[in-house]
Amino acid sequence: MFSKVYSAAICGVDAVSVCVEADISYGLPGMTMVGFLTAQVREAQDRVRTALRNAGITIPPRKITVNLSPADIRKEGSRFDLPIAAALLAAAEIIPAERLRDTMIAGELSLNGAVLPVTGMLATALCAKKEGLSRMILPVENAAEASAAGEIELIGVHSLEDLLAYLADGVIPERPETPSLHRRKEYSVDFSEIRGQETVKRAALIAAAGFHNFLMVGTPGAGKTMIAKRIPTIMPPLTKEEQLEVARIHSIAGRFHTDGTVITERPFRSPHHTISPQALAGGGAHPVPGEITLAHRGVLFLDEMPEFSRQSLEILRQPLEDREIVIARTAGTFHFPADFLLVAAMNPCPCGYYPDRNRCMCSPTAVSRYRQKISRPLLDRIDLSTQVQRVTYDMLTGAPESEDDSGKMREHVIEAVKIQKERFDGTACTFNSEIPSSDIPKYCPMTPDAEALLKRAYLGMEMTARSYHRIIRVARTCADLDGEEMIRKKHIEEAVFYRVAEEHR
């Protein structure tokens, strides 16, 4: 007898519907599996048959054929164990085949019949919704994760016995208590802990408000890493759509929270400088999300930026411009989202103390070589760059210059984000950093003296067209933080002041 059930394969950061077909007919006893399968999927036949036997279920010794279609999509992982078992049960007429209609199934089987969790279950639930299916059977440990998709009935099972009881008799397994899907992260750090560095804190505020890429240059111990780690504390919370995007990516990467909750704060990724280009961008023979994609809608922090390999740094150029990574392999072309805020820190020279010649022993050639590890095209894509000065004794021991903590700074950011949301309503933009060059005259009106200053800066600093447009976008964010519609001279001055990256070549 023939039967089929729906499942899904992971392809990039999405799940693609797969039809698992099973046929039991007269012929030489044996089991054949086809459909562009990896070794992991082929091993399913041994896991499934052993699990069925240990669960007290006997499949007749006949010719069994299992097909996973479409055949041009590569299937990998252990997620097809449970749908294969369900299809075999229906083909053997142990359960009614109609019980599998409008149902998507995914999960791994242990040899004793226990159902084990798999990665990418949120993406699978979203795929089931897209295909118009009304029900999903999955490991009980994945139920909270999949429930973030909403609008689909979830049946969590612990074992094959639960699956058989539900499909044969309609007995719904005891539903586990589903935790809250949204929680706010409590940060253990705060901007109030940063003494001095008011100029750098202001740059961090602008970066968070407009999603502008940010570079800090300073001596060791000046506070660059401390400031970077506190930027997430002032960023606006994710919208519901962004939460789902981030959760889907982390689900596929196997990094979904064990309690099934979806954090409303933006991701913060800080890879070590020894990271390979493939681990940073994602890839491999069968591409998976890299650190850039895991930082989607959040912060990618590169500490000691010149210590990263040149190849790794140059990989950033395309996603910083296009906000996605496209990886082509023989199996297909994969699109990974990469809309992130780049925050980077570097020393002014290999030892870190240039231009203090009492402490810096680096030669001019060594300093130049160190700075040139970051190419001009990459620097051109950084909107804000500032010097982080050494903190003096009086700064450390005296009263803070500003009473602003992360909470107050976050309020300023949220107000600026509200202005941007109203401005870009009905468009593809979310932050000022995303304004297309063609729309800058529309969204960035300037006073005459602001235009005159921008012209002088453009000619005097020998800017590129990209730098020119990025200065205007930063000035737009400065104006939003001040609650002003027009970009004034002081906003251009501030944007130009932070555009000093060219000095650090």
TORTORZA-85579 format. One record per residue (C-alpha): residue number from 1; x, y, z. Coordinates in nm, 3 decimals, decimal comma. Example, Ala and Ser with C-alpha at 12.3 -4.5 7.8 and 13.67 -1.06 7.14 Angstrom:
<pts>
PT    n       px       py       pz
PT    1    1,230   -0,450    0,780
PT    2    1,367   -0,106    0,714
</pts>
This chain:
<pts>
PT    n       px       py       pz
PT    1    0,000    0,000    0,000
PT    2    0,111    0,356   -0,072
PT    3    0,114    0,646    0,179
PT    4    0,270    0,988    0,212
PT    5    0,335    1,251    0,477
PT    6    0,482    1,599    0,471
PT    7    0,811    1,702    0,626
PT    8    1,068    1,973    0,551
PT    9    1,436    2,005    0,459
PT   10    1,655    2,293    0,573
PT   11    1,794    2,499    0,286
PT   12    1,998    2,801    0,394
PT   13    1,787    2,981    0,655
PT   14    1,456    2,848    0,526
PT   15    1,272    2,518    0,535
PT   16    1,149    2,361    0,210
PT   17    0,853    2,124    0,201
PT   18    0,941    1,758    0,138
PT   19    0,695    1,478    0,067
PT   20    0,790    1,148    0,234
PT   21    0,633    0,862    0,036
PT   22    0,630    0,497    0,140
PT   23    0,518    0,194   -0,056
PT   24    0,491   -0,166    0,072
PT   25    0,443   -0,426   -0,199
PT   26    0,509   -0,793   -0,276
PT   27    0,864   -0,871   -0,376
PT   28    1,204   -0,948   -0,231
PT   29    1,199   -0,825    0,134
PT   30    1,412   -0,520    0,187
PT   31    1,400   -0,143    0,226
PT   32    1,517    0,105   -0,037
PT   33    1,538    0,482    0,014
PT   34    1,574    0,732   -0,270
PT   35    1,554    1,108   -0,319
PT   36    1,901    1,276   -0,307
PT   37    1,980    1,162    0,047
PT   38    2,289    1,204    0,262
PT   39    2,435    0,918    0,463
PT   40    2,257    1,051    0,775
PT   41    1,919    1,015    0,607
PT   42    2,000    0,671    0,465
PT   43    2,085    0,556    0,815
PT   44    1,724    0,636    0,908
PT   45    1,608    0,301    0,773
PT   46    1,802    0,117    1,043
PT   47    1,696    0,357    1,317
PT   48    1,330    0,347    1,213
PT   49    1,303   -0,033    1,179
PT   50    1,480   -0,091    1,512
PT   51    1,270    0,173    1,689
PT   52    0,948    0,024    1,551
PT   53    1,049   -0,324    1,663
PT   54    1,141   -0,207    2,013
PT   55    0,808   -0,026    2,033
PT   56    0,630   -0,355    1,962
PT   57    0,531   -0,264    1,605
PT   58    0,590   -0,520    1,328
PT   59    0,623   -0,416    0,966
PT   60    0,554   -0,708    0,725
PT   61    0,867   -0,851    0,555
PT   62    0,797   -0,715    0,210
PT   63    0,953   -0,486   -0,045
PT   64    0,957   -0,136    0,104
PT   65    1,039    0,175   -0,098
PT   66    1,071    0,518    0,061
PT   67    1,099    0,828   -0,156
PT   68    1,170    1,183   -0,037
PT   69    1,064    1,427   -0,305
PT   70    1,142    1,655   -0,476
PT   71    1,455    1,468   -0,575
PT   72    1,655    1,782   -0,665
PT   73    1,666    1,905   -0,302
PT   74    1,937    1,759   -0,082
PT   75    1,804    1,601    0,238
PT   76    2,032    1,576    0,538
PT   77    2,013    1,527    0,912
PT   78    1,801    1,301    1,129
PT   79    1,480    1,506    1,108
PT   80    1,319    1,259    0,863
PT   81    1,316    0,962    1,105
PT   82    0,971    1,037    1,247
PT   83    0,795    1,113    0,914
PT   84    0,945    0,795    0,761
PT   85    0,810    0,594    1,055
PT   86    0,466    0,754    1,016
PT   87    0,460    0,685    0,642
PT   88    0,554    0,319    0,701
PT   89    0,281    0,281    0,964
PT   90    0,024    0,416    0,719
PT   91    0,154    0,203    0,431
PT   92    0,129   -0,108    0,655
PT   93   -0,230   -0,005    0,743
PT   94   -0,144    0,013    1,112
PT   95   -0,279    0,368    1,122
PT   96   -0,539    0,532    0,891
PT   97   -0,365    0,714    0,605
PT   98   -0,619    1,000    0,624
PT   99   -0,483    1,091    0,967
PT  100   -0,167    1,216    0,795
PT  101   -0,348    1,470    0,579
PT  102   -0,268    1,837    0,639
PT  103    0,008    1,729    0,878
PT  104    0,380    1,800    0,879
PT  105    0,608    1,573    1,083
PT  106    0,973    1,608    1,185
PT  107    1,190    1,450    1,452
PT  108    1,471    1,206    1,525
PT  109    1,418    0,855    1,658
PT  110    1,622    0,675    1,920
PT  111    1,656    0,297    1,892
PT  112    1,423    0,251    2,189
PT  113    1,147    0,452    2,018
PT  114    1,207    0,783    2,197
PT  115    1,158    1,097    1,986
PT  116    1,455    1,336    2,003
PT  117    1,464    1,710    1,921
PT  118    1,615    1,849    1,600
PT  119    1,730    2,193    1,486
PT  120    1,538    2,430    1,262
PT  121    1,194    2,349    1,401
PT  122    1,074    2,710    1,393
PT  123    1,159    2,732    1,023
PT  124    0,977    2,400    0,974
PT  125    0,664    2,534    1,145
PT  126    0,675    2,846    0,927
PT  127    0,705    2,621    0,621
PT  128    0,399    2,423    0,735
PT  129    0,202    2,748    0,764
PT  130    0,316    2,857    0,420
PT  131    0,204    2,525    0,270
PT  132   -0,141    2,566    0,426
PT  133   -0,107    2,269    0,665
PT  134   -0,306    2,281    0,986
PT  135   -0,112    2,046    1,213
PT  136    0,242    1,956    1,304
PT  137    0,376    1,653    1,494
PT  138    0,716    1,713    1,646
PT  139    0,940    1,627    1,944
PT  140    0,794    1,764    2,263
PT  141    1,122    1,948    2,337
PT  142    1,075    2,151    2,016
PT  143    0,713    2,247    2,087
PT  144    0,790    2,579    2,255
PT  145    1,025    2,678    1,974
PT  146    0,774    2,594    1,700
PT  147    0,493    2,773    1,883
PT  148    0,660    3,105    1,798
PT  149    0,526    3,055    1,443
PT  150    0,167    3,067    1,572
PT  151   -0,158    2,967    1,396
PT  152   -0,079    2,598    1,370
PT  153   -0,175    2,306    1,594
PT  154    0,128    2,143    1,753
PT  155    0,132    1,783    1,876
PT  156    0,440    1,716    2,086
PT  157    0,533    1,349    2,123
PT  158    0,782    1,179    2,355
PT  159    0,793    0,844    2,177
PT  160    0,660    0,626    1,897
PT  161    0,390    0,507    2,136
PT  162    0,262    0,866    2,163
PT  163    0,268    0,897    1,783
PT  164    0,079    0,572    1,736
PT  165   -0,177    0,658    2,006
PT  166   -0,251    0,992    1,841
PT  167   -0,263    0,874    1,480
PT  168   -0,449    0,547    1,547
PT  169   -0,685    0,644    1,829
PT  170   -0,678    1,024    1,834
PT  171   -0,532    1,033    2,184
PT  172   -0,355    1,366    2,220
PT  173   -0,041    1,339    2,433
PT  174   -0,027    1,547    2,747
PT  175    0,062    1,896    2,636
PT  176    0,375    2,034    2,804
PT  177    0,358    2,372    2,970
PT  178    0,477    2,620    2,710
PT  179    0,694    2,901    2,851
PT  180    0,647    3,264    2,757
PT  181    0,774    3,326    2,407
PT  182    0,900    3,674    2,474
PT  183    1,120    3,791    2,755
PT  184    1,342    4,088    2,817
PT  185    1,707    4,027    2,879
PT  186    1,850    4,172    3,198
PT  187    2,190    4,322    3,118
PT  188    2,468    4,304    3,373
PT  189    2,650    4,604    3,219
PT  190    2,553    4,970    3,185
PT  191    2,689    5,283    3,020
PT  192    2,694    5,453    3,362
PT  193    3,003    5,240    3,433
PT  194    3,199    5,421    3,159
PT  195    3,396    5,712    3,304
PT  196    3,486    5,992    3,069
PT  197    3,467    5,911    2,694
PT  198    3,165    6,138    2,644
PT  199    3,251    6,184    2,276
PT  200    3,266    5,807    2,222
PT  201    2,940    5,754    2,414
PT  202    2,774    6,010    2,189
PT  203    2,902    5,823    1,883
PT  204    2,762    5,498    2,026
PT  205    2,426    5,670    2,076
PT  206    2,420    5,784    1,713
PT  207    2,525    5,439    1,592
PT  208    2,244    5,270    1,787
PT  209    1,980    5,524    1,683
PT  210    2,050    5,507    1,310
PT  211    2,219    5,165    1,277
PT  212    2,544    5,328    1,161
PT  213    2,867    5,126    1,147
PT  214    3,109    5,236    1,417
PT  215    3,490    5,217    1,456
PT  216    3,684    5,301    1,775
PT  217    4,059    5,366    1,767
PT  218    4,252    5,393    2,093
PT  219    4,522    5,265    2,323
PT  220    4,485    4,937    2,514
PT  221    4,267    4,968    2,824
PT  222    4,095    5,289    2,712
PT  223    3,751    5,125    2,723
PT  224    3,680    5,030    2,359
PT  225    3,557    4,679    2,439
PT  226    3,358    4,802    2,741
PT  227    3,174    5,052    2,523
PT  228    3,106    4,797    2,248
PT  229    2,959    4,546    2,494
PT  230    2,721    4,811    2,624
PT  231    2,582    4,914    2,285
PT  232    2,311    4,640    2,294
PT  233    2,181    4,794    2,620
PT  234    2,074    5,111    2,436
PT  235    1,944    4,960    2,112
PT  236    1,571    4,954    2,035
PT  237    1,390    4,624    2,096
PT  238    1,320    4,398    1,800
PT  239    0,981    4,421    1,635
PT  240    0,772    4,103    1,623
PT  241    0,871    4,045    1,260
PT  242    1,239    4,091    1,343
PT  243    1,208    3,857    1,643
PT  244    1,078    3,587    1,412
PT  245    1,363    3,647    1,164
PT  246    1,628    3,623    1,434
PT  247    1,465    3,322    1,600
PT  248    1,447    3,135    1,269
PT  249    1,817    3,189    1,201
PT  250    1,925    3,081    1,549
PT  251    1,689    2,784    1,535
PT  252    1,851    2,656    1,215
PT  253    2,197    2,716    1,364
PT  254    2,097    2,509    1,668
PT  255    2,129    2,810    1,900
PT  256    1,766    2,850    1,999
PT  257    1,716    2,903    2,371
PT  258    1,661    2,581    2,560
PT  259    1,353    2,722    2,731
PT  260    1,198    2,813    2,397
PT  261    1,189    3,186    2,466
PT  262    1,252    3,452    2,205
PT  263    1,464    3,741    2,335
PT  264    1,340    4,084    2,230
PT  265    1,691    4,234    2,241
PT  266    1,917    4,235    1,941
PT  267    2,193    3,973    1,898
PT  268    2,552    4,057    1,992
PT  269    2,821    3,847    1,825
PT  270    3,191    3,889    1,902
PT  271    3,400    3,637    1,704
PT  272    3,768    3,588    1,784
PT  273    4,015    3,736    1,536
PT  274    4,135    3,385    1,439
PT  275    3,795    3,304    1,285
PT  276    3,805    3,167    0,931
PT  277    3,631    3,349    0,644
PT  278    3,387    3,057    0,609
PT  279    3,290    3,069    0,976
PT  280    3,242    3,446    0,954
PT  281    3,035    3,456    0,636
PT  282    2,881    3,109    0,649
PT  283    2,941    2,844    0,390
PT  284    3,099    2,504    0,351
PT  285    2,996    2,232    0,110
PT  286    2,644    2,264    0,248
PT  287    2,617    2,629    0,362
PT  288    2,507    2,711    0,716
PT  289    2,472    3,055    0,881
PT  290    2,798    3,221    0,986
PT  291    2,867    3,488    1,247
PT  292    2,755    3,764    1,012
PT  293    2,412    3,606    0,970
PT  294    2,388    3,523    1,342
PT  295    2,436    3,898    1,402
PT  296    2,140    3,980    1,174
PT  297    1,935    4,267    1,323
PT  298    2,199    4,305    1,593
PT  299    2,566    4,387    1,651
PT  300    2,875    4,225    1,503
PT  301    3,171    4,333    1,716
PT  302    3,523    4,289    1,577
PT  303    3,773    4,349    1,856
PT  304    4,131    4,410    1,740
PT  305    4,004    4,450    1,386
PT  306    4,345    4,457    1,206
PT  307    4,428    4,117    1,359
PT  308    4,155    3,953    1,150
PT  309    4,277    3,808    0,823
PT  310    4,253    4,034    0,520
PT  311    4,023    3,782    0,350
PT  312    3,784    3,779    0,646
PT  313    3,766    4,158    0,657
PT  314    3,709    4,196    0,284
PT  315    3,416    3,952    0,307
PT  316    3,235    4,223    0,505
PT  317    3,224    4,464    0,213
PT  318    2,939    4,302    0,022
PT  319    2,704    4,235    0,317
PT  320    2,762    4,586    0,454
PT  321    2,637    4,722    0,123
PT  322    2,369    4,470    0,023
PT  323    2,265    4,349    0,371
PT  324    2,274    3,986    0,261
PT  325    2,530    3,719    0,174
PT  326    2,489    3,513   -0,142
PT  327    2,677    3,181   -0,146
PT  328    2,679    2,973   -0,464
PT  329    2,747    2,601   -0,450
PT  330    2,686    2,311   -0,687
PT  331    2,376    2,226   -0,479
PT  332    2,232    2,573   -0,543
PT  333    2,252    2,939   -0,447
PT  334    2,188    3,029   -0,083
PT  335    2,081    3,371    0,044
PT  336    2,169    3,452    0,406
PT  337    2,036    3,773    0,566
PT  338    2,309    4,006    0,693
PT  339    2,151    4,331    0,814
PT  340    2,380    4,403    1,109
PT  341    2,548    4,691    1,287
PT  342    2,926    4,662    1,257
PT  343    3,114    4,781    1,567
PT  344    3,493    4,753    1,549
PT  345    3,785    4,841    1,772
PT  346    4,152    4,875    1,691
PT  347    4,479    5,009    1,829
PT  348    4,658    5,295    1,650
PT  349    4,966    5,075    1,599
PT  350    5,086    4,719    1,672
PT  351    5,188    4,802    2,030
PT  352    4,889    5,031    2,080
PT  353    5,055    5,351    2,206
PT  354    5,121    5,558    1,892
PT  355    5,182    5,857    1,877
PT  356    5,323    5,853    2,234
PT  357    5,689    5,808    2,145
PT  358    5,779    5,756    2,511
PT  359    5,590    5,427    2,502
PT  360    5,554    5,342    2,131
PT  361    5,858    5,183    1,969
PT  362    5,688    5,102    1,636
PT  363    5,857    5,231    1,322
PT  364    5,657    5,449    1,079
PT  365    5,661    5,156    0,836
PT  366    5,516    4,920    1,098
PT  367    5,244    5,172    1,187
PT  368    5,152    5,222    0,821
PT  369    5,151    4,848    0,751
PT  370    4,929    4,786    1,054
PT  371    4,672    5,048    0,951
PT  372    4,668    4,935    0,590
PT  373    4,537    4,594    0,699
PT  374    4,198    4,766    0,681
PT  375    4,136    4,865    0,320
PT  376    4,003    5,201    0,209
PT  377    3,685    5,047    0,056
PT  378    3,604    4,887    0,393
PT  379    3,674    5,209    0,584
PT  380    3,449    5,388    0,338
PT  381    3,159    5,174    0,463
PT  382    3,209    5,280    0,825
PT  383    2,993    5,580    0,915
PT  384    3,139    5,678    1,252
PT  385    3,501    5,668    1,362
PT  386    3,643    5,821    1,678
PT  387    3,952    5,826    1,894
PT  388    3,919    5,668    2,240
PT  389    4,152    5,858    2,470
PT  390    4,325    5,712    2,775
PT  391    4,119    5,754    3,091
PT  392    4,291    5,983    3,342
PT  393    4,305    5,930    3,717
PT  394    4,064    6,219    3,779
PT  395    3,811    6,064    3,539
PT  396    3,828    5,733    3,725
PT  397    3,800    5,878    4,074
PT  398    3,594    6,191    4,019
PT  399    3,224    6,241    3,964
PT  400    3,094    6,128    3,623
PT  401    3,071    6,403    3,360
PT  402    2,728    6,283    3,254
PT  403    2,446    6,119    3,448
PT  404    2,320    5,933    3,143
PT  405    2,294    5,559    3,197
PT  406    2,187    5,294    2,946
PT  407    1,820    5,347    3,033
PT  408    1,826    5,718    2,952
PT  409    2,031    5,665    2,639
PT  410    1,792    5,392    2,526
PT  411    1,499    5,633    2,566
PT  412    1,671    5,880    2,332
PT  413    1,734    5,601    2,081
PT  414    1,373    5,479    2,092
PT  415    1,243    5,834    2,032
PT  416    1,472    5,869    1,728
PT  417    1,363    5,526    1,601
PT  418    0,995    5,630    1,629
PT  419    1,070    5,932    1,408
PT  420    1,237    5,704    1,152
PT  421    0,947    5,458    1,162
PT  422    0,701    5,736    1,077
PT  423    0,932    5,873    0,809
PT  424    0,983    5,541    0,632
PT  425    0,630    5,404    0,676
PT  426    0,537    5,205    0,366
PT  427    0,897    5,176    0,242
PT  428    1,165    4,909    0,272
PT  429    1,377    5,128    0,503
PT  430    1,386    5,096    0,881
PT  431    1,684    5,310    0,986
PT  432    1,852    5,618    0,842
PT  433    2,155    5,412    0,742
PT  434    1,934    5,235    0,485
PT  435    1,820    5,548    0,297
PT  436    1,886    5,490   -0,076
PT  437    2,110    5,753   -0,232
PT  438    1,831    5,852   -0,470
PT  439    1,599    5,933   -0,176
PT  440    1,844    6,144    0,024
PT  441    1,707    6,477   -0,112
PT  442    1,358    6,364   -0,007
PT  443    1,438    6,252    0,347
PT  444    1,735    6,475    0,431
PT  445    1,650    6,844    0,375
PT  446    1,933    7,077    0,483
PT  447    1,964    7,442    0,568
PT  448    2,182    7,653    0,330
PT  449    2,468    7,684    0,578
PT  450    2,462    7,307    0,632
PT  451    2,489    7,249    0,257
PT  452    2,777    7,499    0,233
PT  453    2,967    7,323    0,513
PT  454    2,910    6,983    0,355
PT  455    3,048    7,111    0,024
PT  456    3,364    7,243    0,192
PT  457    3,412    6,914    0,375
PT  458    3,362    6,712    0,057
PT  459    3,625    6,910   -0,131
PT  460    3,868    6,944    0,159
PT  461    3,859    6,578    0,266
PT  462    3,851    6,444   -0,092
PT  463    3,555    6,222   -0,008
PT  464    3,407    5,953   -0,224
PT  465    3,041    5,963   -0,321
PT  466    2,978    5,685   -0,068
PT  467    3,136    5,893    0,211
PT  468    2,929    6,196    0,110
PT  469    2,602    6,004    0,134
PT  470    2,699    5,839    0,463
PT  471    2,775    6,177    0,622
PT  472    2,426    6,297    0,527
PT  473    2,267    5,982    0,674
PT  474    2,458    6,030    1,001
PT  475    2,356    6,397    1,010
PT  476    1,994    6,285    0,959
PT  477    2,024    6,069    1,272
PT  478    2,182    6,356    1,469
PT  479    1,887    6,575    1,371
PT  480    1,641    6,303    1,476
PT  481    1,808    6,277    1,817
PT  482    1,756    6,654    1,851
PT  483    1,395    6,620    1,732
PT  484    1,451    6,847    1,430
PT  485    1,314    6,798    1,080
PT  486    1,584    7,001    0,901
PT  487    1,949    6,902    0,903
PT  488    2,137    7,200    1,041
PT  489    2,499    7,306    1,033
PT  490    2,570    7,156    1,378
PT  491    2,447    6,817    1,256
PT  492    2,678    6,824    0,954
PT  493    2,964    6,934    1,180
PT  494    2,905    6,639    1,409
PT  495    2,878    6,392    1,121
PT  496    3,201    6,524    0,964
PT  497    3,376    6,517    1,303
PT  498    3,308    6,145    1,331
PT  499    3,414    6,085    0,972
PT  500    3,786    6,061    1,043
PT  501    3,842    5,702    0,927
PT  502    4,058    5,818    0,638
PT  503    4,320    5,932    0,887
PT  504    4,369    5,573    1,008
PT  505    4,475    5,415    0,680
</pts>
